[in-house]
Amino acid sequence: MTASEDLYKRARELMPAGVSSPVRAFEPYPRFMRSAKGSRIWDVDGKEYVDYCMAYGPLILGHAPPAISRAVKAALSNGSVFGAPSEQEVLLAEKVRSHYPAGEMMRFVNTGTEATMHAIRLARGFTGKRKIVKVEGGYHGAHDAMLVKAGSGALTYSMPNSLGVLEDLAKHTVLVPYNDPQALRDAIKGAEGDVAAMILEPVLGNVGPVLPKEGYLNEVREITRDSGTLLILDEVITGFRLGLGGAQEMFHVKPDLFTLGKIVGGGYPIGVFAGRKDIMSNISPLGGVYQAGTFSGNPVSVTAGIETIKILEQKGYTSLNRRSERLRKGLRDVLSRASLPYQVSGIGSMFQMFFTDRPIVNWNDARKADAPGFMKMFRALLDEGVYTPPSQFETNFLSMAHRDSDVEFTLAAYERALRGVRG
């Protein structure tokens, strides 16, 4: 029995499925990790992997970058949490606003889930309206308003897809397909003036990734503005990932509210919701929309975020994105040599291989992919020393710590792993 297998057996007696987040569980047992550095991660049995999970996105500098570790140690020496404001909060807020002009004011929280939850509450409080529009396959955290699935169509009230979510709450979340502006128009019209906001991942990160069609985000912005609907861009994944200004800068779209997480905390817990001053001024104690948190604005997390952004400002994204595109092109070449019609999707330093012969433009396309076949490849990649998220419906990430040699190693591993799938 391996050490991971033994830990899994013990963990199942203590935690549901032996894990603290569901996507970490996979058969026959998850790998329990011991340490990580740069682009590499080691499990408790001593096996080394090139890591493309990268903690699901926050580690754009790689694991344990020395500059961040030094900054965090210095911050810890002054105290781990104050329960009071700190200078570091102000410095990080200034950094964020310098790259995200839409963030006229912001509030720090602890997770992306908190950020989207509070942004939605704020949108309802500001507008006095009840309904929220989201796209099918868009993930905005594990809070009740977002844990819904589609009904019979875009205008059908949603039903919960988690036990414990009240139908009376879920019915106020309306779903539309991604990359379909007309469906959004119809949904807003059908709600008869009761849509507070549309919340949208500009790039669907928990489906693949799935990219927006040309002009889609700008059309969404126009539709929401014309209908008096707030636009919330969920950039928990894409923020500081697609560039210093995230998707807002890349696609030239300015939301009313937006959320950040992952990278903005430099590998430490954080979330941000931000937006127009007239909207954010409704947050308590200035207004009647309540939000609070003991660890919000934690001095360790905001310090790590400041140092991470400084490094990104200095290094830029050219080398990272070039290496990522090299990997995506290499994967397409691997598929061509194997005569497999699968899709490679990605943008910036994000990528995924979809086990389907159809281009992926929305959740309906993605869900038809061969998930069991993908998991077969995933397990083969583990044997080859490549660690990716254990799901067809997650995104892989590169970091600035990945090197050309990692890319070449990975392409060879995929080629061998796909032979088993094809066989």
N, C-alpha and C positions, 0 to 999 in steps of 0.2 A: 504493500500500500504506500502510495506517495504521501508526502507531507501535506500537499493540497487536499488530497482525498480524505486524509484523517481530519484535517481542520474542517472540511465541508461536513463530515459526519457529525462532528461536535457542534458546529454552527447551526445545523438544522434543528437541534434540540433547543436552541436559544433564540433564533431569529427566523421569521417566515422564509422558507426556502434557503435559509442559511446566509442571506445577504441583506444589505441595507438599502438596496435599490433593485428593482426587478430585472433590469436589463443585464445585470451582472451575473445572473443565474443562467447556466446552460449545462447540458448533459455532456458527458457523464458527471462532471463536477467542474466548477470554476477554478481558475488558477488563483491562488492566494499569493499576493505580491509581497516581497520583502524590501526591495529597494529599487531606486531608479536614478539615472544620471544621464543628462543629455538626451539622446534619442533612444536610449536603451532602458529596459526594465527587466528585473530579475524576480522569478518566483521563489517560493520558500524551498523548492527542491533544487535551486541553483541554476535553473535553465534561463538563458538569456534570450531576449526578444528585441527586435527593432519595433518600437512602439508607434502605432498610428492611431491609437485610441486617445492618447495624450489627455487622459482624464475627461474625455468628451469635450475638449476644446480650449480650456483656459491656458494651457501650457505652450503658448506660441514661442517662448524662448527655450523650450525644452524643460526637462526635469532638473530641479535643484540648480538653477543658474547662480553662479557665485555672487553676482552683484545683488540679486534679490535676497539671497540667504544672509548676506552681510547686513543689508538694510533691515531685514526682519529681526535679526539678533539685536541690533541696536534699538529697534522699537520695543522689543520685549524687555530690554533692560530698564526701560522707563515705565513699564506697566502694560499688561495685556488688554485691559479694558478699563475705561474711566467712568462710563455712565454720565459723561459730560462732553461738551464739544471739544475739539482739538484743532490745532493749526493744520494738521495733516488733512483733515476733512476739507478745509478751505482750499488747500493747495491742489488736491485731487479734483475738486469741483471746478477750479479754474482751468485745469488741464482738460477736463472733459468738455467744458464749454468752448474752449479754444478750437476744438476739432469738431464739435457738434453745435453749430449756431442755433439749432432748434431748441437746445437745452438752455433756455433763458434762466430757469430755476430747476433745481433737482433735489431729490431726497435719497439718501443712502439707506439701503436695507441689507439683508443678509444673503438672499438668494434670488435667482431669476424668477422663481415661482412667486416670491413675495412682491417683486417688482411689477410683474404683470397683474397680479391680484389687486394691488393698490392702484395701478393705472386704470384698471377697469372700474373700480369703485369710484375713483376720482372722475372719470368720464361720465358716469351715471349721476354723480352728485352735481357736477357742473352743468350738465344739460337738462337734468330732471327727467331724462328718458330711461327706459328699462332695458331695451334689447341691445345685444352685442352681436355683430357679424364676425365670423371667423371662417377660414377656408378649411376644407376637408384635408386632414393630414397635418394641419398646422398644430404644433405643440407649444403651449404657453404655460406650462407648469401644471402641477397636480392639485389644482384647487377646483372647487365644485363647478364654477361657471364654465370651465374649459374642458371638463371631462365628459364630453358628449360625443355622440356619433350622428351621422346624417339620417334623416328620415327618408321619405320617398322622393324628395326633391329639395331644391334650394329654398323653397318657400314653406316647407313643412317644418313645424316645430321639432326640435331635436329631443331625443330621449337619452337618458344617462347611459354611459357605458362603463360605469363603476357603481357597484352597490354602495348605498349610503348617500348618493347624490339625489336630491329631491327632484321629482319630475317638474314640480312647480317652479323650481329654479332653472332647471335645464331648458325649459321651454322658451326662456328668454334669450337663448343662444341660437342663432340662425346660421346655418352652414351654406357655403357656396363653393364651387370648384375653384381651385387655383388656376390662374391664367385665363379667367373667363370674366371679362368686365361686364358683359351683358347680364350674367347671372347676378352680379353685385347690384346692378341697376334694378333688376326685378325684385331682389330681396329687400332693398331699401324701400322701393315703392310699395311692396306688399305689406311692409310693417307699418304703413300709414303714419309716418312721422314719429315713430317711437324708437328709432335706432340711435343710441347714444354714441356708439363708436364702432369702427371696424378695427380689429386687431389682426396684424398680419406679419408673419415672418417674411421679409423681402426675398430671401432664399429659404426654401423649406429645408430645415436642417435635420429634422427628425424623421424624414422620409428618405433622405438619400445622400446628397442634396439634390433638390429639384430647382432649376433656375427659372427666373421670370422671362417670359417672352419679351422681345424688344417693345418698349413702350408701355408694357403692362402696368408697372408701378406708377408711372406718370398718369395713366388713365384712371387708376384707382384714386390717386390724389385729386384728380379733377372731379370724379364722381362724388367722392365724399365731401369735398368742399362745396360743390353746387347743391348738395342735398342737406347741408347743415349737419353732417355727420363728422365726428372727430375721427382722425386717422391716428392709430397707435401702431408704430413700427416696433416690432419685437426684435431687437438686435442683440439679444443675449448671446447668440452664437456669432453673428456677423460683425458685431461691434468690435473695432480694432483688429478684426480678422481679415476683412477685405481691404483694409487700408486704415489709416489713422481716423478717417471720417466714416468708416464702415460703409454700409449700403447706401446711406443717405448721400454720401459724397460720390460713390461710384455711379449711382443711378440718378443723381440730381433730383432727389425727392425730399421735400421738407414736411415732416409730420407735425401734428399738433402735440402729440406726446410720443415718447419712445422709451424703451427699456434697454438696459445694458446689464451684463453680468460676466462671468467667466474671465476673459482676459483683463477686464478693467480691475480685477482684484489680484492680478499677478500670481494666480495659483492659490489664493486664499478666499474664504467665503465672502461674497459681496453681491449686491444687486443695486441697480440704480433705476429710478423712474424720473423722467425729466420732461420738460416741454415749455409751452408758452407761459409767460409770467402770469397772465390773467387767469389761466386754468390752475397752475400750481399754487396760486395764492389762496385757493380754497382748501388747502391742506391745513389741518390743525397745527398750531393754535391760531393761525390767521383766519381759517375758515372752518366750516362744519364737517369736512371729510376727515375722518379720524385715521391716523396711522401712528404706530409707535413700535419700538423694539429695543430691548436691552443692549444687544450687540450691534445695533445699527451704527455705521460710521466707525467701526472698530479700528483703533489706531494701527494695529498690525496689518490688517487687510488694506487699508487705504495707503499705508506706506509702501507695501508691495506693489500696489497699483501705480503709484507715482513713479517708482523706479522702473517699472515695466514700460510705461508710456515714454519715459525719457529714452530708454534704449531703442524703442521702436522709432522714435523721432530721429535718433542718430543713425540707425542702420537702414531704415527704409524697408521696402518690401520686394525690391526687384529680384534679388537673389532667391528669396524664399518662393516667390511665385514662379520664377523660371524653373527652379528645381521641381516644383509641384507639377507644372505643365509637362516637364520631361517624364515624370512618373506616369501621368495620365496617357501621354502618347505611347509610352512603352507598354502600358497595359493594353491599349488598343492593338498594338503590334503583336503582343502575346496572344490575344484573342484571334487575330487574323491567322496567325500560324497554326492555331489549334482548330481553326474552322468553327469557332463558336460565335453565335450571333449576338452575344451579350452587349450591354451598353455600359460605357464608362462616362460618368457624369462628374462635373466638378467646376469649381471657380476659385480663383485665388489659391489658397493652400488647403482646400477642401476637395475630397474625391470619394467616389464609391463606384463599385461594379454592380450593375443590376443584372440578375439572371433572367433576362427577357430579350426578345428580338424586337421589341417596340420602343421607340423613343419615349422618354419619361417627361411628361409635361404637367402631371398632376397626381394626386393620391390614387385615383382610380387606375392609372397606368402602373404606378409603383406596386400596388397591392397584388397585381397579377404576376409579379415576378416569382420565380421558383425559390421560395424561402428555404425549403429543405435542401435543395441543391446548394444554395449559398452556404448553409451551415456545414455541409460536407466539406466545402472548400475552406471554411473558417477553421475547422479542426485540422485539416491538412496543413494550413498555414501555421498553426500552433506548433505542429511537429517540425516545420521548417524554420521556426524561430522568428515568426512575424506575428505580432499581436495587434488585432483590430477589434473594433466593437463586435460583440457576438450577435449581430442582427443584420438582416438585409436592409432594415429601415433605420439605419444610423449613418452618420457621416464619419469618414476618416479624416485625420488632420496631420499635416506636416508642421514641423517647428523649425526655427532657425538653427536648432542643434542638429537636424538631419543633414547628412552630407551626400555627395554624389555616390560614394561607396554604399551608403544605405539604400539608395534608389536601385543601384545595380543588384545588390543582394536581394532586394524585395521583388524585383521583376523576375529574377531566376526562381525565387520561391513560389511566386504566383504561377509561373509556367509549369513547375513540377506539381503543384497542388491541383491545377486544372486538368492535368492528365488523369488524375483519379476521378474527377467529376465526369469527364468525358467517357472514361471507361465504365 
